[in-house]
Amino acid sequence: MVDTSDVPSAKAGASVAAHYVMLFSQYARDNTLFLSTAATHPPGMNWSYYAFSRSKVWGHDDNTIQRWYEIEMKKIGPTRDVLALVDDPDATYH
């Protein structure tokens, strides 16, 4: 597992995370997860996460992965629901 949670929840953060994932995916196993977390409301009590597997990111460019991050950041940011998304088709099929 590679944690990409410490990037800002903005377009620049998604870009940094995408580049980071591209670099590390070259050396990762197929079952490696690139994980990001976000606190649900109230903050600190419950956490949501989304992750992309190396097998899903392999062969995609930085811009595609950045778009996936942006979709997932929007999805988990405004909700009070605890979400656990891995290779979420809402993001990865765009």
N, CA, C and O atoms as a CHARMM CRD file, in Angstrom:
* protein
*
  376
    1    1 MET  N      0.84600  -1.15900   0.00000 PROA 1      0.00000
    2    1 MET  CA     0.00000   0.00000   0.00000 PROA 1      0.00000
    3    1 MET  C      0.90000   1.23300   0.00000 PROA 1      0.00000
    4    1 MET  O      1.89100   1.29700   0.72700 PROA 1      0.00000
    5    2 VAL  N      0.54000   2.19700  -0.81800 PROA 2      0.00000
    6    2 VAL  CA     1.23400   3.47200  -0.87700 PROA 2      0.00000
    7    2 VAL  C      0.21300   4.54600  -0.53800 PROA 2      0.00000
    8    2 VAL  O     -0.82100   4.66100  -1.19500 PROA 2      0.00000
    9    3 ASP  N      0.51000   5.33400   0.49600 PROA 3      0.00000
   10    3 ASP  CA    -0.43000   6.34800   0.97500 PROA 3      0.00000
   11    3 ASP  C     -0.22600   7.65600   0.21200 PROA 3      0.00000
   12    3 ASP  O      0.86900   8.22000   0.21400 PROA 3      0.00000
   13    4 THR  N     -1.27600   8.12700  -0.43200 PROA 4      0.00000
   14    4 THR  CA    -1.23500   9.41300  -1.13700 PROA 4      0.00000
   15    4 THR  C     -2.16600  10.42100  -0.46600 PROA 4      0.00000
   16    4 THR  O     -2.61600  11.37000  -1.10800 PROA 4      0.00000
   17    5 SER  N     -2.45400  10.22300   0.81100 PROA 5      0.00000
   18    5 SER  CA    -3.42900  11.05400   1.52100 PROA 5      0.00000
   19    5 SER  C     -2.95600  12.45900   1.81700 PROA 5      0.00000
   20    5 SER  O     -3.79000  13.34600   2.00000 PROA 5      0.00000
   21    6 ASP  N     -1.68300  12.70300   1.87200 PROA 6      0.00000
   22    6 ASP  CA    -1.18800  14.00900   2.30800 PROA 6      0.00000
   23    6 ASP  C     -1.10400  15.04400   1.20800 PROA 6      0.00000
   24    6 ASP  O     -0.47700  16.08700   1.39100 PROA 6      0.00000
   25    7 VAL  N     -1.72100  14.78000   0.07100 PROA 7      0.00000
   26    7 VAL  CA    -1.76700  15.80200  -0.97100 PROA 7      0.00000
   27    7 VAL  C     -2.99200  16.67400  -0.72800 PROA 7      0.00000
   28    7 VAL  O     -4.00000  16.18800  -0.21500 PROA 7      0.00000
   29    8 PRO  N     -2.92200  17.95200  -1.08600 PROA 8      0.00000
   30    8 PRO  CA    -4.08300  18.83400  -0.88000 PROA 8      0.00000
   31    8 PRO  C     -5.29300  18.35700  -1.68800 PROA 8      0.00000
   32    8 PRO  O     -5.13800  17.76600  -2.75700 PROA 8      0.00000
   33    9 SER  N     -6.47500  18.61300  -1.18000 PROA 9      0.00000
   34    9 SER  CA    -7.71000  18.24100  -1.87900 PROA 9      0.00000
   35    9 SER  C     -8.08300  19.31800  -2.88100 PROA 9      0.00000
   36    9 SER  O     -9.12500  19.96100  -2.75900 PROA 9      0.00000
   37   10 ALA  N     -7.24800  19.50300  -3.84200 PROA 10     0.00000
   38   10 ALA  CA    -7.47300  20.49400  -4.89500 PROA 10     0.00000
   39   10 ALA  C     -6.84800  19.95400  -6.17400 PROA 10     0.00000
   40   10 ALA  O     -6.19300  18.91100  -6.16700 PROA 10     0.00000
   41   11 LYS  N     -7.05500  20.66500  -7.25800 PROA 11     0.00000
   42   11 LYS  CA    -6.52900  20.22000  -8.54900 PROA 11     0.00000
   43   11 LYS  C     -5.02100  19.99100  -8.48300 PROA 11     0.00000
   44   11 LYS  O     -4.52700  19.00400  -9.02900 PROA 11     0.00000
   45   12 ALA  N     -4.28100  20.88700  -7.82200 PROA 12     0.00000
   46   12 ALA  CA    -2.82900  20.72500  -7.70400 PROA 12     0.00000
   47   12 ALA  C     -2.49300  19.45200  -6.93400 PROA 12     0.00000
   48   12 ALA  O     -1.54100  18.75200  -7.27900 PROA 12     0.00000
   49   13 GLY  N     -3.25900  19.15100  -5.90500 PROA 13     0.00000
   50   13 GLY  CA    -3.03100  17.93200  -5.12700 PROA 13     0.00000
   51   13 GLY  C     -3.27800  16.68200  -5.94100 PROA 13     0.00000
   52   13 GLY  O     -2.53300  15.70800  -5.83500 PROA 13     0.00000
   53   14 ALA  N     -4.31600  16.70500  -6.75200 PROA 14     0.00000
   54   14 ALA  CA    -4.61600  15.56200  -7.61300 PROA 14     0.00000
   55   14 ALA  C     -3.49900  15.35900  -8.63200 PROA 14     0.00000
   56   14 ALA  O     -3.15200  14.22600  -8.96400 PROA 14     0.00000
   57   15 SER  N     -2.95100  16.44100  -9.11400 PROA 15     0.00000
   58   15 SER  CA    -1.85100  16.36300 -10.07100 PROA 15     0.00000
   59   15 SER  C     -0.61000  15.75600  -9.42500 PROA 15     0.00000
   60   15 SER  O      0.04500  14.90200 -10.02300 PROA 15     0.00000
   61   16 VAL  N     -0.28600  16.18800  -8.21500 PROA 16     0.00000
   62   16 VAL  CA     0.85800  15.64100  -7.48300 PROA 16     0.00000
   63   16 VAL  C      0.64400  14.16000  -7.20300 PROA 16     0.00000
   64   16 VAL  O      1.55400  13.35600  -7.40500 PROA 16     0.00000
   65   17 ALA  N     -0.53500  13.79200  -6.74600 PROA 17     0.00000
   66   17 ALA  CA    -0.83200  12.39100  -6.45400 PROA 17     0.00000
   67   17 ALA  C     -0.72000  11.53000  -7.71100 PROA 17     0.00000
   68   17 ALA  O     -0.16500  10.43200  -7.66400 PROA 17     0.00000
   69   18 ALA  N     -1.23700  12.01500  -8.81700 PROA 18     0.00000
   70   18 ALA  CA    -1.18200  11.25900 -10.07000 PROA 18     0.00000
   71   18 ALA  C      0.25900  11.01800 -10.49700 PROA 18     0.00000
   72   18 ALA  O      0.61000   9.91900 -10.92600 PROA 18     0.00000
   73   19 HSD  N      1.08600  12.04000 -10.38000 PROA 19     0.00000
   74   19 HSD  CA     2.49200  11.88200 -10.75900 PROA 19     0.00000
   75   19 HSD  C      3.19700  10.89500  -9.82500 PROA 19     0.00000
   76   19 HSD  O      3.97800  10.05600 -10.27300 PROA 19     0.00000
   77   20 TYR  N      2.92100  11.00000  -8.55600 PROA 20     0.00000
   78   20 TYR  CA     3.46100  10.10500  -7.52700 PROA 20     0.00000
   79   20 TYR  C      3.06700   8.66200  -7.83400 PROA 20     0.00000
   80   20 TYR  O      3.91100   7.76800  -7.78500 PROA 20     0.00000
   81   21 VAL  N      1.80900   8.43100  -8.14600 PROA 21     0.00000
   82   21 VAL  CA     1.31600   7.09300  -8.47400 PROA 21     0.00000
   83   21 VAL  C      2.01200   6.56100  -9.72300 PROA 21     0.00000
   84   21 VAL  O      2.40900   5.39700  -9.76500 PROA 21     0.00000
   85   22 MET  N      2.15900   7.40100 -10.72900 PROA 22     0.00000
   86   22 MET  CA     2.83400   6.97100 -11.96000 PROA 22     0.00000
   87   22 MET  C      4.26300   6.52600 -11.66500 PROA 22     0.00000
   88   22 MET  O      4.70300   5.49600 -12.17600 PROA 22     0.00000
   89   23 LEU  N      4.99000   7.28000 -10.85400 PROA 23     0.00000
   90   23 LEU  CA     6.36600   6.92200 -10.53100 PROA 23     0.00000
   91   23 LEU  C      6.44400   5.60300  -9.76200 PROA 23     0.00000
   92   23 LEU  O      7.22000   4.71600 -10.11700 PROA 23     0.00000
   93   24 PHE  N      5.64800   5.48100  -8.72000 PROA 24     0.00000
   94   24 PHE  CA     5.70700   4.29100  -7.87900 PROA 24     0.00000
   95   24 PHE  C      5.11500   3.05900  -8.56100 PROA 24     0.00000
   96   24 PHE  O      5.53500   1.94100  -8.26400 PROA 24     0.00000
   97   25 SER  N      4.15700   3.23300  -9.46000 PROA 25     0.00000
   98   25 SER  CA     3.52200   2.07200 -10.09100 PROA 25     0.00000
   99   25 SER  C      4.48900   1.28900 -10.97200 PROA 25     0.00000
  100   25 SER  O      4.26800   0.10900 -11.24500 PROA 25     0.00000
  101   26 GLN  N      5.55300   1.94200 -11.41200 PROA 26     0.00000
  102   26 GLN  CA     6.55500   1.24400 -12.21500 PROA 26     0.00000
  103   26 GLN  C      7.21800   0.11300 -11.43500 PROA 26     0.00000
  104   26 GLN  O      7.66900  -0.86600 -12.02900 PROA 26     0.00000
  105   27 TYR  N      7.28300   0.23800 -10.11800 PROA 27     0.00000
  106   27 TYR  CA     8.00000  -0.71500  -9.27400 PROA 27     0.00000
  107   27 TYR  C      7.07500  -1.53100  -8.37700 PROA 27     0.00000
  108   27 TYR  O      7.53300  -2.40800  -7.64500 PROA 27     0.00000
  109   28 ALA  N      5.80600  -1.25400  -8.43000 PROA 28     0.00000
  110   28 ALA  CA     4.83400  -1.89000  -7.52600 PROA 28     0.00000
  111   28 ALA  C      4.32800  -3.21300  -8.09400 PROA 28     0.00000
  112   28 ALA  O      4.40100  -3.46800  -9.29600 PROA 28     0.00000
  113   29 ARG  N      3.82300  -4.03000  -7.20800 PROA 29     0.00000
  114   29 ARG  CA     3.14900  -5.26700  -7.61700 PROA 29     0.00000
  115   29 ARG  C      1.72800  -4.93400  -8.06000 PROA 29     0.00000
  116   29 ARG  O      1.19700  -3.87500  -7.72800 PROA 29     0.00000
  117   30 ASP  N      1.12300  -5.84200  -8.80800 PROA 30     0.00000
  118   30 ASP  CA    -0.23700  -5.59800  -9.30000 PROA 30     0.00000
  119   30 ASP  C     -1.24500  -5.38000  -8.18100 PROA 30     0.00000
  120   30 ASP  O     -2.22000  -4.65100  -8.36600 PROA 30     0.00000
  121   31 ASN  N     -1.03000  -5.99700  -7.02200 PROA 31     0.00000
  122   31 ASN  CA    -1.99500  -5.87000  -5.92800 PROA 31     0.00000
  123   31 ASN  C     -1.68100  -4.70100  -4.99100 PROA 31     0.00000
  124   31 ASN  O     -2.31500  -4.56300  -3.94500 PROA 31     0.00000
  125   32 THR  N     -0.71200  -3.86300  -5.35300 PROA 32     0.00000
  126   32 THR  CA    -0.41600  -2.66500  -4.56600 PROA 32     0.00000
  127   32 THR  C     -1.58000  -1.69200  -4.67700 PROA 32     0.00000
  128   32 THR  O     -2.12700  -1.48800  -5.76100 PROA 32     0.00000
  129   33 LEU  N     -1.95500  -1.09300  -3.55100 PROA 33     0.00000
  130   33 LEU  CA    -3.01100  -0.08000  -3.53700 PROA 33     0.00000
  131   33 LEU  C     -2.40300   1.28900  -3.28600 PROA 33     0.00000
  132   33 LEU  O     -1.55200   1.45800  -2.41200 PROA 33     0.00000
  133   34 PHE  N     -2.85200   2.26200  -4.06500 PROA 34     0.00000
  134   34 PHE  CA    -2.50900   3.66100  -3.85500 PROA 34     0.00000
  135   34 PHE  C     -3.71400   4.27100  -3.16300 PROA 34     0.00000
  136   34 PHE  O     -4.75200   4.49500  -3.78600 PROA 34     0.00000
  137   35 LEU  N     -3.57100   4.53700  -1.87500 PROA 35     0.00000
  138   35 LEU  CA    -4.68500   4.85000  -0.99000 PROA 35     0.00000
  139   35 LEU  C     -4.70600   6.32400  -0.60000 PROA 35     0.00000
  140   35 LEU  O     -3.66100   6.92100  -0.34200 PROA 35     0.00000
  141   36 SER  N     -5.88800   6.89900  -0.56100 PROA 36     0.00000
  142   36 SER  CA    -6.09800   8.24300  -0.02300 PROA 36     0.00000
  143   36 SER  C     -7.25400   8.18600   0.96400 PROA 36     0.00000
  144   36 SER  O     -8.21000   7.43300   0.77900 PROA 36     0.00000
  145   37 THR  N     -7.15200   8.98200   2.00200 PROA 37     0.00000
  146   37 THR  CA    -8.18400   9.01200   3.02700 PROA 37     0.00000
  147   37 THR  C     -8.71600  10.42700   3.20300 PROA 37     0.00000
  148   37 THR  O     -8.06200  11.40500   2.83900 PROA 37     0.00000
  149   38 ALA  N     -9.90700  10.51500   3.76400 PROA 38     0.00000
  150   38 ALA  CA   -10.50100  11.80400   4.10500 PROA 38     0.00000
  151   38 ALA  C    -11.42900  11.60000   5.28700 PROA 38     0.00000
  152   38 ALA  O    -12.17500  10.62300   5.34900 PROA 38     0.00000
  153   39 ALA  N    -11.37000  12.53000   6.21700 PROA 39     0.00000
  154   39 ALA  CA   -12.25500  12.45400   7.38100 PROA 39     0.00000
  155   39 ALA  C    -13.67900  12.77900   6.96900 PROA 39     0.00000
  156   39 ALA  O    -13.91900  13.69000   6.17700 PROA 39     0.00000
  157   40 THR  N    -14.61700  12.02700   7.51300 PROA 40     0.00000
  158   40 THR  CA   -16.02100  12.36100   7.31600 PROA 40     0.00000
  159   40 THR  C    -16.43000  13.29200   8.45500 PROA 40     0.00000
  160   40 THR  O    -15.65500  13.51700   9.38500 PROA 40     0.00000
  161   41 HSD  N    -17.64200  13.83100   8.38300 PROA 41     0.00000
  162   41 HSD  CA   -18.09800  14.78200   9.40500 PROA 41     0.00000
  163   41 HSD  C    -18.73800  14.04200  10.56000 PROA 41     0.00000
  164   41 HSD  O    -19.55100  13.15600  10.29600 PROA 41     0.00000
  165   42 PRO  N    -18.44400  14.32600  11.80500 PROA 42     0.00000
  166   42 PRO  CA   -17.44800  15.28900  12.25600 PROA 42     0.00000
  167   42 PRO  C    -16.03300  14.74800  12.03500 PROA 42     0.00000
  168   42 PRO  O    -15.80100  13.54700  12.17900 PROA 42     0.00000
  169   43 PRO  N    -15.09600  15.61900  11.68800 PROA 43     0.00000
  170   43 PRO  CA   -13.73200  15.18400  11.37400 PROA 43     0.00000
  171   43 PRO  C    -13.06300  14.43500  12.51600 PROA 43     0.00000
  172   43 PRO  O    -13.24300  14.75100  13.69200 PROA 43     0.00000
  173   44 GLY  N    -12.29000  13.43700  12.13000 PROA 44     0.00000
  174   44 GLY  CA   -11.50800  12.68900  13.10700 PROA 44     0.00000
  175   44 GLY  C    -12.18900  11.48600  13.70100 PROA 44     0.00000
  176   44 GLY  O    -11.53400  10.67100  14.35100 PROA 44     0.00000
  177   45 MET  N    -13.49900  11.34500  13.49900 PROA 45     0.00000
  178   45 MET  CA   -14.20600  10.22800  14.09300 PROA 45     0.00000
  179   45 MET  C    -14.33000   9.06100  13.13200 PROA 45     0.00000
  180   45 MET  O    -14.12100   7.90900  13.51200 PROA 45     0.00000
  181   46 ASN  N    -14.66500   9.35400  11.90900 PROA 46     0.00000
  182   46 ASN  CA   -14.79600   8.31300  10.89000 PROA 46     0.00000
  183   46 ASN  C    -14.00800   8.75400   9.66000 PROA 46     0.00000
  184   46 ASN  O    -13.82200   9.94600   9.41300 PROA 46     0.00000
  185   47 TRP  N    -13.55800   7.77600   8.90800 PROA 47     0.00000
  186   47 TRP  CA   -12.73800   8.06100   7.74300 PROA 47     0.00000
  187   47 TRP  C    -13.28400   7.33800   6.52500 PROA 47     0.00000
  188   47 TRP  O    -13.76700   6.21000   6.62300 PROA 47     0.00000
  189   48 SER  N    -13.20300   7.98500   5.39800 PROA 48     0.00000
  190   48 SER  CA   -13.48900   7.36100   4.11500 PROA 48     0.00000
  191   48 SER  C    -12.16900   7.19200   3.38000 PROA 48     0.00000
  192   48 SER  O    -11.19300   7.89200   3.64900 PROA 48     0.00000
  193   49 TYR  N    -12.16000   6.26200   2.45900 PROA 49     0.00000
  194   49 TYR  CA   -10.96400   6.14300   1.64300 PROA 49     0.00000
  195   49 TYR  C    -11.32000   5.75700   0.22400 PROA 49     0.00000
  196   49 TYR  O    -12.39600   5.22400  -0.04600 PROA 49     0.00000
  197   50 TYR  N    -10.41300   6.03300  -0.65900 PROA 50     0.00000
  198   50 TYR  CA   -10.48200   5.51300  -2.01200 PROA 50     0.00000
  199   50 TYR  C     -9.08800   5.05900  -2.38600 PROA 50     0.00000
  200   50 TYR  O     -8.08700   5.59300  -1.90800 PROA 50     0.00000
  201   51 ALA  N     -9.04500   4.06900  -3.24400 PROA 51     0.00000
  202   51 ALA  CA    -7.75700   3.51400  -3.64700 PROA 51     0.00000
  203   51 ALA  C     -7.83400   3.03300  -5.08700 PROA 51     0.00000
  204   51 ALA  O     -8.88700   2.63700  -5.58800 PROA 51     0.00000
  205   52 PHE  N     -6.69100   3.08400  -5.72100 PROA 52     0.00000
  206   52 PHE  CA    -6.55200   2.52900  -7.06000 PROA 52     0.00000
  207   52 PHE  C     -5.46700   1.46900  -7.00600 PROA 52     0.00000
  208   52 PHE  O     -4.40400   1.68700  -6.42500 PROA 52     0.00000
  209   53 SER  N     -5.73500   0.32800  -7.60800 PROA 53     0.00000
  210   53 SER  CA    -4.72900  -0.73200  -7.63800 PROA 53     0.00000
  211   53 SER  C     -3.72400  -0.46400  -8.74400 PROA 53     0.00000
  212   53 SER  O     -4.02100   0.22300  -9.72100 PROA 53     0.00000
  213   54 ARG  N     -2.54900  -1.00900  -8.57800 PROA 54     0.00000
  214   54 ARG  CA    -1.50600  -0.84800  -9.59400 PROA 54     0.00000
  215   54 ARG  C     -1.98100  -1.42800 -10.91900 PROA 54     0.00000
  216   54 ARG  O     -1.69200  -0.87600 -11.98000 PROA 54     0.00000
  217   55 SER  N     -2.70400  -2.53400 -10.86100 PROA 55     0.00000
  218   55 SER  CA    -3.19000  -3.13100 -12.10900 PROA 55     0.00000
  219   55 SER  C     -4.17000  -2.21600 -12.82900 PROA 55     0.00000
  220   55 SER  O     -4.29400  -2.28900 -14.05200 PROA 55     0.00000
  221   56 LYS  N     -4.87400  -1.34800 -12.08800 PROA 56     0.00000
  222   56 LYS  CA    -5.81600  -0.41300 -12.71100 PROA 56     0.00000
  223   56 LYS  C     -5.08800   0.80700 -13.27900 PROA 56     0.00000
  224   56 LYS  O     -5.45100   1.29200 -14.35000 PROA 56     0.00000
  225   57 VAL  N     -4.06200   1.31100 -12.57400 PROA 57     0.00000
  226   57 VAL  CA    -3.37700   2.51800 -13.03800 PROA 57     0.00000
  227   57 VAL  C     -2.35200   2.23300 -14.13300 PROA 57     0.00000
  228   57 VAL  O     -2.01600   3.12400 -14.91400 PROA 57     0.00000
  229   58 TRP  N     -1.86200   1.01300 -14.19500 PROA 58     0.00000
  230   58 TRP  CA    -0.81500   0.69200 -15.15800 PROA 58     0.00000
  231   58 TRP  C     -1.29000   0.95800 -16.58500 PROA 58     0.00000
  232   58 TRP  O     -2.35700   0.50200 -16.99600 PROA 58     0.00000
  233   59 GLY  N     -0.48600   1.69600 -17.32200 PROA 59     0.00000
  234   59 GLY  CA    -0.82100   1.98900 -18.71000 PROA 59     0.00000
  235   59 GLY  C     -1.60500   3.27600 -18.90900 PROA 59     0.00000
  236   59 GLY  O     -1.89000   3.65500 -20.04400 PROA 59     0.00000
  237   60 HSD  N     -1.95700   3.95200 -17.82100 PROA 60     0.00000
  238   60 HSD  CA    -2.66400   5.23100 -17.92800 PROA 60     0.00000
  239   60 HSD  C     -1.69100   6.37400 -17.66400 PROA 60     0.00000
  240   60 HSD  O     -0.70700   6.20500 -16.94500 PROA 60     0.00000
  241   61 ASP  N     -1.96400   7.52000 -18.24000 PROA 61     0.00000
  242   61 ASP  CA    -1.07600   8.66500 -18.06900 PROA 61     0.00000
  243   61 ASP  C     -1.46900   9.50100 -16.84800 PROA 61     0.00000
  244   61 ASP  O     -2.51700   9.29300 -16.23700 PROA 61     0.00000
  245   62 ASP  N     -0.58900  10.45400 -16.51400 PROA 62     0.00000
  246   62 ASP  CA    -0.81900  11.32900 -15.35300 PROA 62     0.00000
  247   62 ASP  C     -2.16800  12.03600 -15.41900 PROA 62     0.00000
  248   62 ASP  O     -2.86000  12.13800 -14.40600 PROA 62     0.00000
  249   63 ASN  N     -2.54700  12.52400 -16.59300 PROA 63     0.00000
  250   63 ASN  CA    -3.79900  13.27400 -16.72400 PROA 63     0.00000
  251   63 ASN  C     -5.01300  12.41700 -16.41900 PROA 63     0.00000
  252   63 ASN  O     -5.96700  12.88300 -15.79700 PROA 63     0.00000
  253   64 THR  N     -4.98000  11.17300 -16.85400 PROA 64     0.00000
  254   64 THR  CA    -6.09800  10.26000 -16.58100 PROA 64     0.00000
  255   64 THR  C     -6.20900   9.98400 -15.09200 PROA 64     0.00000
  256   64 THR  O     -7.29800  10.05400 -14.52100 PROA 64     0.00000
  257   65 ILE  N     -5.09100   9.67400 -14.46700 PROA 65     0.00000
  258   65 ILE  CA    -5.10700   9.37200 -13.03300 PROA 65     0.00000
  259   65 ILE  C     -5.47300  10.62500 -12.23800 PROA 65     0.00000
  260   65 ILE  O     -6.17600  10.53100 -11.23200 PROA 65     0.00000
  261   66 GLN  N     -5.01400  11.77400 -12.67000 PROA 66     0.00000
  262   66 GLN  CA    -5.40300  13.02500 -12.00900 PROA 66     0.00000
  263   66 GLN  C     -6.91500  13.19400 -12.05400 PROA 66     0.00000
  264   66 GLN  O     -7.52100  13.57400 -11.05200 PROA 66     0.00000
  265   67 ARG  N     -7.53000  12.92200 -13.18900 PROA 67     0.00000
  266   67 ARG  CA    -8.98500  13.02400 -13.32500 PROA 67     0.00000
  267   67 ARG  C     -9.68100  12.06600 -12.35800 PROA 67     0.00000
  268   67 ARG  O    -10.69200  12.41600 -11.75000 PROA 67     0.00000
  269   68 TRP  N     -9.12900  10.84000 -12.21900 PROA 68     0.00000
  270   68 TRP  CA    -9.69800   9.88300 -11.26700 PROA 68     0.00000
  271   68 TRP  C     -9.64900  10.43800  -9.85000 PROA 68     0.00000
  272   68 TRP  O    -10.63200  10.35800  -9.11300 PROA 68     0.00000
  273   69 TYR  N     -8.49900  11.00400  -9.46600 PROA 69     0.00000
  274   69 TYR  CA    -8.36100  11.58700  -8.13000 PROA 69     0.00000
  275   69 TYR  C     -9.37700  12.71200  -7.92500 PROA 69     0.00000
  276   69 TYR  O    -10.01300  12.78500  -6.87400 PROA 69     0.00000
  277   70 GLU  N     -9.53100  13.57500  -8.90400 PROA 70     0.00000
  278   70 GLU  CA   -10.47600  14.67300  -8.77300 PROA 70     0.00000
  279   70 GLU  C    -11.90100  14.17400  -8.58800 PROA 70     0.00000
  280   70 GLU  O    -12.65400  14.72900  -7.78800 PROA 70     0.00000
  281   71 ILE  N    -12.27500  13.13400  -9.32100 PROA 71     0.00000
  282   71 ILE  CA   -13.61700  12.55400  -9.18600 PROA 71     0.00000
  283   71 ILE  C    -13.81000  11.99100  -7.78700 PROA 71     0.00000
  284   71 ILE  O    -14.84300  12.22200  -7.16000 PROA 71     0.00000
  285   72 GLU  N    -12.82000  11.25200  -7.29700 PROA 72     0.00000
  286   72 GLU  CA   -12.95200  10.64200  -5.97600 PROA 72     0.00000
  287   72 GLU  C    -12.91300  11.68300  -4.85700 PROA 72     0.00000
  288   72 GLU  O    -13.63900  11.55100  -3.87200 PROA 72     0.00000
  289   73 MET  N    -12.08000  12.71300  -4.99300 PROA 73     0.00000
  290   73 MET  CA   -12.03800  13.77700  -3.98200 PROA 73     0.00000
  291   73 MET  C    -13.40200  14.44800  -3.85400 PROA 73     0.00000
  292   73 MET  O    -13.85900  14.72100  -2.74400 PROA 73     0.00000
  293   74 LYS  N    -14.04900  14.71300  -4.97900 PROA 74     0.00000
  294   74 LYS  CA   -15.37700  15.32600  -4.95400 PROA 74     0.00000
  295   74 LYS  C    -16.40100  14.38000  -4.34000 PROA 74     0.00000
  296   74 LYS  O    -17.32800  14.81100  -3.65300 PROA 74     0.00000
  297   75 LYS  N    -16.22600  13.10500  -4.59100 PROA 75     0.00000
  298   75 LYS  CA   -17.20500  12.12400  -4.12900 PROA 75     0.00000
  299   75 LYS  C    -17.15000  11.93500  -2.61300 PROA 75     0.00000
  300   75 LYS  O    -18.19600  11.85000  -1.97000 PROA 75     0.00000
  301   76 ILE  N    -15.95800  11.86900  -2.03500 PROA 76     0.00000
  302   76 ILE  CA   -15.88400  11.60400  -0.59500 PROA 76     0.00000
  303   76 ILE  C    -15.85000  12.86700   0.24300 PROA 76     0.00000
  304   76 ILE  O    -16.08700  12.80400   1.44900 PROA 76     0.00000
  305   77 GLY  N    -15.56300  14.01800  -0.36300 PROA 77     0.00000
  306   77 GLY  CA   -15.44300  15.25500   0.40000 PROA 77     0.00000
  307   77 GLY  C    -16.71400  15.72800   1.07100 PROA 77     0.00000
  308   77 GLY  O    -16.68900  15.99300   2.27300 PROA 77     0.00000
  309   78 PRO  N    -17.83200  15.85000   0.35600 PROA 78     0.00000
  310   78 PRO  CA   -19.01200  16.48300   0.94400 PROA 78     0.00000
  311   78 PRO  C    -19.94700  15.54300   1.70700 PROA 78     0.00000
  312   78 PRO  O    -20.98100  15.99000   2.20200 PROA 78     0.00000
  313   79 THR  N    -19.62100  14.28600   1.81300 PROA 79     0.00000
  314   79 THR  CA   -20.57300  13.34400   2.40800 PROA 79     0.00000
  315   79 THR  C    -20.26800  13.05000   3.86900 PROA 79     0.00000
  316   79 THR  O    -19.12300  13.13600   4.31100 PROA 79     0.00000
  317   80 ARG  N    -21.29700  12.70700   4.59700 PROA 80     0.00000
  318   80 ARG  CA   -21.14600  12.22300   5.96500 PROA 80     0.00000
  319   80 ARG  C    -21.04600  10.69700   5.97700 PROA 80     0.00000
  320   80 ARG  O    -20.74900  10.09300   7.00700 PROA 80     0.00000
  321   81 ASP  N    -21.29500  10.08700   4.82600 PROA 81     0.00000
  322   81 ASP  CA   -21.22700   8.63600   4.71800 PROA 81     0.00000
  323   81 ASP  C    -19.78100   8.17200   4.74000 PROA 81     0.00000
  324   81 ASP  O    -18.89600   8.83300   4.19500 PROA 81     0.00000
  325   82 VAL  N    -19.55100   7.03500   5.37300 PROA 82     0.00000
  326   82 VAL  CA   -18.23200   6.41800   5.35400 PROA 82     0.00000
  327   82 VAL  C    -18.15000   5.58900   4.08000 PROA 82     0.00000
  328   82 VAL  O    -18.94400   4.67000   3.87900 PROA 82     0.00000
  329   83 LEU  N    -17.18900   5.91200   3.22200 PROA 83     0.00000
  330   83 LEU  CA   -17.04800   5.23600   1.94100 PROA 83     0.00000
  331   83 LEU  C    -15.71500   4.50500   1.87500 PROA 83     0.00000
  332   83 LEU  O    -14.70800   4.96700   2.41000 PROA 83     0.00000
  333   84 ALA  N    -15.72900   3.36800   1.21600 PROA 84     0.00000
  334   84 ALA  CA   -14.51600   2.60200   0.96800 PROA 84     0.00000
  335   84 ALA  C    -14.54600   2.20900  -0.51200 PROA 84     0.00000
  336   84 ALA  O    -15.22000   1.25200  -0.89300 PROA 84     0.00000
  337   85 LEU  N    -13.82000   2.94500  -1.32700 PROA 85     0.00000
  338   85 LEU  CA   -13.87400   2.77700  -2.77600 PROA 85     0.00000
  339   85 LEU  C    -12.53800   2.26800  -3.29900 PROA 85     0.00000
  340   85 LEU  O    -11.50500   2.89800  -3.07500 PROA 85     0.00000
  341   86 VAL  N    -12.54900   1.15200  -3.98100 PROA 86     0.00000
  342   86 VAL  CA   -11.33600   0.60300  -4.59300 PROA 86     0.00000
  343   86 VAL  C    -11.62100   0.41200  -6.07800 PROA 86     0.00000
  344   86 VAL  O    -12.57500  -0.26300  -6.46200 PROA 86     0.00000
  345   87 ASP  N    -10.77100   1.02300  -6.90400 PROA 87     0.00000
  346   87 ASP  CA   -10.95300   0.97300  -8.36300 PROA 87     0.00000
  347   87 ASP  C    -12.39300   1.30400  -8.74300 PROA 87     0.00000
  348   87 ASP  O    -13.01300   0.61600  -9.55400 PROA 87     0.00000
  349   88 ASP  N    -12.90700   2.36400  -8.14200 PROA 88     0.00000
  350   88 ASP  CA   -14.28700   2.80200  -8.31600 PROA 88     0.00000
  351   88 ASP  C    -14.60300   3.04000  -9.79300 PROA 88     0.00000
  352   88 ASP  O    -13.98000   3.89000 -10.42800 PROA 88     0.00000
  353   89 PRO  N    -15.55700   2.30300 -10.33900 PROA 89     0.00000
  354   89 PRO  CA   -15.89500   2.48100 -11.73800 PROA 89     0.00000
  355   89 PRO  C    -16.41200   3.88000 -12.07800 PROA 89     0.00000
  356   89 PRO  O    -16.30300   4.31300 -13.22500 PROA 89     0.00000
  357   90 ASP  N    -16.97400   4.59400 -11.09500 PROA 90     0.00000
  358   90 ASP  CA   -17.41300   5.97300 -11.34800 PROA 90     0.00000
  359   90 ASP  C    -16.23300   6.86300 -11.75700 PROA 90     0.00000
  360   90 ASP  O    -16.40800   7.84000 -12.48400 PROA 90     0.00000
  361   91 ALA  N    -15.05200   6.52200 -11.29300 PROA 91     0.00000
  362   91 ALA  CA   -13.85400   7.29900 -11.64400 PROA 91     0.00000
  363   91 ALA  C    -13.09000   6.65800 -12.79900 PROA 91     0.00000
  364   91 ALA  O    -12.69500   7.34400 -13.74100 PROA 91     0.00000
  365   92 THR  N    -12.88700   5.36800 -12.73000 PROA 92     0.00000
  366   92 THR  CA   -11.94800   4.71600 -13.65600 PROA 92     0.00000
  367   92 THR  C    -12.50300   4.46900 -15.05000 PROA 92     0.00000
  368   92 THR  O    -11.75100   4.09900 -15.95100 PROA 92     0.00000
  369   93 TYR  N    -13.80200   4.66500 -15.24800 PROA 93     0.00000
  370   93 TYR  CA   -14.36500   4.49900 -16.57800 PROA 93     0.00000
  371   93 TYR  C    -14.64200   5.82800 -17.26000 PROA 93     0.00000
  372   93 TYR  O    -15.47000   5.88800 -18.17000 PROA 93     0.00000
  373   94 HSD  N    -13.96900   6.89400 -16.84300 PROA 94     0.00000
  374   94 HSD  CA   -14.10000   8.21700 -17.47400 PROA 94     0.00000
  375   94 HSD  C    -12.87000   8.48900 -18.28600 PROA 94     0.00000
  376   94 HSD  O    -12.76100   9.54600 -18.90700 PROA 94     0.00000
